[in-house]
């Protein structure tokens, strides 16, 4: 019998696997996820809490050593976050209007703004949370 992992444990396992990748994991010279980025992602998930972590729709490493985490709501609006060693960026693509693009140096330092944007994206899918 297979017992499903909680979403946070699943994502933690995925991140640890990305960190453990060998150089050239994609066959085109990719580097593994930097361990510091994995640690940042783990801390971000702890700070967000299970309501937001459970709504992660995709997570994947990028060939230049960064990590992308995506959330999508029922209306197919998406937030895509890329975490790097010294910076981060994310976009929110709403169905109406221009996408929101944000760049910064430390996602944990800028957590409140990020969390508010994520909460806005998922407003109809989670109960109101105080972050």
Residue frames as qw, qx, qy, qz and C-alpha x, y, z in Angstrom:
[[0.000, 0.889, 0.458, 0.000, 0.00, 0.00, 0.00],
 [0.407, 0.296, -0.006, 0.864, 1.35, 3.41, -0.97],
 [0.226, -0.777, -0.449, 0.380, 0.70, 6.17, 1.54],
 [0.364, 0.767, 0.154, 0.506, 0.64, 9.61, -0.10],
 [0.466, -0.142, -0.283, 0.826, 3.01, 12.21, 1.29],
 [0.003, 0.854, 0.325, -0.406, 1.74, 15.55, 2.49],
 [0.518, 0.820, 0.100, 0.221, 2.33, 18.20, -0.17],
 [0.148, -0.920, 0.358, -0.055, 5.05, 19.92, 1.86],
 [0.685, -0.385, 0.602, 0.141, 6.93, 16.64, 2.32],
 [0.767, 0.456, 0.398, 0.213, 6.55, 15.85, -1.37],
 [0.321, 0.927, -0.057, 0.185, 7.93, 19.27, -2.36],
 [0.414, -0.776, 0.476, 0.024, 10.76, 18.94, 0.15],
 [0.797, -0.065, 0.567, 0.200, 11.67, 15.60, -1.42],
 [0.629, 0.704, 0.241, 0.225, 11.55, 17.09, -4.93],
 [0.035, 0.963, -0.245, 0.105, 13.81, 19.99, -3.93],
 [0.595, -0.565, 0.564, 0.098, 16.30, 17.64, -2.28],
 [0.804, 0.248, 0.489, 0.231, 16.33, 15.60, -5.49],
 [0.435, 0.879, 0.055, 0.189, 17.01, 18.72, -7.55],
 [0.251, -0.873, 0.417, -0.016, 19.94, 19.64, -5.28],
 [0.711, -0.308, 0.619, 0.127, 21.34, 16.11, -5.72],
 [0.776, 0.617, 0.131, -0.013, 21.31, 16.27, -9.54],
 [0.690, -0.209, 0.312, 0.619, 24.65, 15.86, -11.28],
 [0.059, 0.595, -0.285, -0.749, 26.12, 18.45, -13.61],
 [0.245, 0.207, -0.701, -0.637, 24.66, 18.11, -17.10],
 [0.375, 0.183, 0.824, -0.383, 21.48, 16.55, -15.73],
 [0.595, 0.598, 0.258, -0.471, 19.59, 17.68, -18.82],
 [0.779, 0.227, 0.443, 0.381, 22.25, 16.62, -21.35],
 [0.372, 0.804, 0.161, 0.435, 22.90, 20.26, -22.29],
 [0.427, 0.332, -0.356, 0.762, 25.32, 21.33, -19.54],
 [0.468, -0.728, -0.182, -0.467, 22.80, 22.15, -16.81],
 [0.185, 0.310, -0.708, 0.607, 23.95, 22.61, -13.25],
 [0.384, -0.448, -0.797, 0.128, 22.18, 21.25, -10.18],
 [0.300, -0.858, -0.235, -0.345, 20.06, 23.43, -7.95],
 [0.219, 0.492, -0.519, 0.664, 22.24, 25.39, -5.55],
 [0.437, -0.324, -0.782, 0.303, 21.76, 24.09, -1.97],
 [0.044, -0.208, -0.341, 0.916, 21.16, 27.62, -0.69],
 [0.413, -0.041, -0.345, -0.842, 18.21, 27.94, -3.06],
 [0.553, -0.252, -0.785, -0.123, 16.80, 24.67, -1.79],
 [0.313, -0.293, -0.628, 0.649, 17.07, 25.99, 1.78],
 [0.158, 0.106, 0.025, -0.981, 15.37, 29.24, 0.78],
 [0.514, -0.147, -0.581, -0.614, 12.50, 27.33, -0.85],
 [0.491, -0.300, -0.792, 0.204, 12.07, 25.16, 2.26],
 [0.148, -0.275, -0.439, 0.842, 11.93, 28.28, 4.46],
 [0.294, 0.000, -0.263, -0.919, 9.49, 29.96, 2.07],
 [0.536, -0.257, -0.729, -0.340, 7.15, 26.98, 2.32],
 [0.386, -0.340, -0.692, 0.507, 7.31, 27.07, 6.12],
 [0.001, 0.219, 0.179, -0.959, 6.51, 30.78, 6.11],
 [0.374, -0.072, -0.474, -0.794, 3.64, 30.36, 3.62],
 [0.528, -0.027, 0.644, -0.553, 1.94, 27.57, 5.51],
 [0.373, 0.100, 0.913, 0.134, 0.08, 24.55, 4.26],
 [0.463, 0.689, 0.437, -0.347, -2.84, 26.39, 2.64],
 [0.335, 0.826, -0.281, -0.354, -0.50, 27.96, 0.09],
 [0.173, -0.442, 0.857, 0.198, 1.94, 25.05, -0.17],
 [0.537, 0.249, 0.798, -0.116, -0.94, 22.70, -0.99],
 [0.521, 0.770, 0.236, -0.283, -1.78, 24.90, -3.98],
 [0.123, -0.595, 0.621, 0.495, 1.65, 24.59, -5.67],
 [0.840, 0.432, 0.134, -0.301, 0.94, 23.31, -9.19],
 [0.859, 0.411, -0.143, 0.269, 4.51, 22.77, -10.41],
 [0.407, -0.824, 0.360, 0.161, 8.09, 22.88, -9.20],
 [0.905, 0.323, 0.077, 0.268, 11.18, 22.33, -11.29],
 [0.511, -0.549, 0.228, 0.621, 14.89, 23.13, -11.52],
 [0.498, 0.855, -0.043, -0.136, 16.23, 25.35, -14.25],
 [0.891, 0.267, -0.085, 0.357, 19.45, 24.54, -16.14],
 [0.293, 0.653, -0.282, 0.638, 21.27, 27.55, -14.65],
 [0.387, -0.002, -0.724, 0.572, 20.86, 26.36, -11.02],
 [0.305, -0.123, 0.238, -0.914, 17.66, 28.18, -10.06],
 [0.079, 0.295, 0.938, -0.164, 14.27, 26.86, -8.95],
 [0.325, -0.174, -0.295, -0.882, 10.83, 27.66, -10.34],
 [0.089, 0.314, 0.861, -0.391, 7.67, 27.25, -8.28],
 [0.220, -0.187, -0.439, -0.851, 4.25, 27.80, -9.84],
 [0.236, 0.359, 0.735, -0.525, 0.73, 28.31, -8.53],
 [0.168, -0.153, -0.570, -0.790, -2.36, 28.40, -10.72],
 [0.394, 0.151, 0.543, -0.727, -5.92, 29.18, -9.73],
 [0.507, 0.385, 0.766, -0.080, -9.16, 27.75, -11.13],
 [0.411, 0.849, 0.133, -0.306, -9.39, 30.66, -13.58],
 [0.842, 0.297, 0.133, 0.430, -6.03, 29.58, -15.10],
 [0.047, 0.941, -0.221, 0.252, -4.27, 32.66, -13.73],
 [0.906, -0.019, -0.240, 0.348, -0.70, 31.87, -12.77],
 [0.235, -0.912, 0.335, -0.031, 2.09, 33.03, -10.48],
 [0.913, 0.215, -0.181, 0.297, 5.56, 31.78, -11.41],
 [0.376, -0.885, 0.275, 0.015, 8.42, 32.36, -8.97],
 [0.826, 0.351, -0.291, 0.331, 12.08, 31.79, -9.86],
 [0.563, -0.808, 0.160, 0.068, 14.51, 31.74, -6.94],
 [0.681, 0.552, -0.328, 0.353, 18.22, 32.35, -7.55],
 [0.671, -0.159, -0.417, 0.592, 21.20, 32.60, -5.24],
 [0.248, -0.192, -0.192, 0.930, 21.24, 36.41, -5.08],
 [0.315, 0.114, -0.106, -0.936, 17.84, 37.31, -6.47],
 [0.327, 0.364, 0.866, -0.107, 14.33, 36.23, -7.35],
 [0.263, 0.105, -0.288, -0.915, 11.68, 37.18, -9.84],
 [0.271, 0.352, 0.886, -0.129, 8.06, 36.35, -10.29],
 [0.228, -0.065, -0.397, -0.887, 5.21, 37.13, -12.59],
 [0.367, 0.357, 0.748, -0.423, 1.49, 36.98, -12.13],
 [0.094, -0.043, -0.644, -0.758, -0.50, 36.47, -15.29],
 [0.379, 0.359, 0.586, -0.620, -4.11, 37.49, -14.76],
 [0.421, 0.459, 0.739, 0.257, -6.80, 36.91, -17.37],
 [0.157, 0.924, 0.293, 0.189, -7.48, 40.66, -17.56],
 [0.167, -0.964, 0.201, 0.054, -4.85, 43.37, -17.78],
 [0.467, 0.673, -0.549, 0.169, -1.09, 43.29, -17.96],
 [0.845, -0.189, -0.433, 0.252, 0.97, 40.72, -16.08],
 [0.383, -0.896, 0.206, -0.094, 2.62, 41.84, -12.86],
 [0.801, 0.313, -0.337, 0.382, 6.41, 41.43, -12.94],
 [0.483, -0.850, 0.178, -0.109, 8.48, 41.65, -9.75],
 [0.740, 0.342, -0.412, 0.407, 12.26, 41.38, -9.27],
 [0.462, -0.833, 0.190, -0.235, 14.11, 41.46, -5.98],
 [0.263, 0.600, -0.721, 0.228, 17.14, 40.27, -4.08],
 [0.028, 0.104, -0.912, 0.395, 15.75, 38.24, -1.17],
 [0.473, -0.349, -0.614, -0.527, 12.35, 36.53, -1.36],
 [0.515, -0.435, -0.668, 0.315, 12.34, 35.88, 2.38],
 [0.181, -0.238, -0.218, 0.929, 12.96, 39.56, 3.12],
 [0.302, 0.045, -0.273, -0.912, 10.23, 40.55, 0.64],
 [0.026, -0.196, -0.979, 0.042, 7.95, 37.77, 1.87],
 [0.219, 0.493, 0.555, -0.633, 5.00, 39.95, 2.89],
 [0.380, 0.511, -0.227, -0.737, 4.54, 41.50, -0.57],
 [0.245, 0.180, -0.889, -0.343, 4.99, 38.14, -2.27],
 [0.027, 0.254, 0.929, -0.268, 2.50, 36.45, 0.07],
 [0.324, 0.517, 0.321, -0.724, -0.08, 39.19, -0.49],
 [0.401, 0.422, -0.499, -0.642, 0.21, 38.75, -4.25],
 [0.192, 0.034, -0.975, -0.103, -0.10, 34.97, -3.89],
 [0.156, 0.364, 0.759, -0.517, -3.11, 35.39, -1.62],
 [0.403, 0.492, -0.023, -0.771, -4.74, 37.67, -4.22],
 [0.348, 0.275, -0.770, -0.459, -4.18, 35.04, -6.92],
 [0.306, -0.127, -0.943, 0.023, -5.69, 32.28, -4.77],
 [0.259, -0.115, 0.324, -0.902, -8.35, 34.45, -3.10],
 [0.753, -0.035, -0.128, -0.644, -11.25, 32.22, -4.13],
 [0.807, 0.125, -0.574, -0.051, -9.51, 28.96, -3.29],
 [0.503, -0.063, -0.665, 0.549, -8.26, 29.38, 0.25],
 [0.349, -0.835, -0.419, 0.076, -9.71, 30.86, 3.37],
 [0.092, 0.912, -0.153, 0.369, -8.48, 34.30, 4.31],
 [0.818, -0.225, -0.259, 0.461, -5.09, 34.04, 6.04],
 [0.161, -0.978, 0.132, 0.019, -3.16, 36.64, 7.93],
 [0.861, 0.215, -0.092, 0.451, 0.43, 36.64, 6.74]]
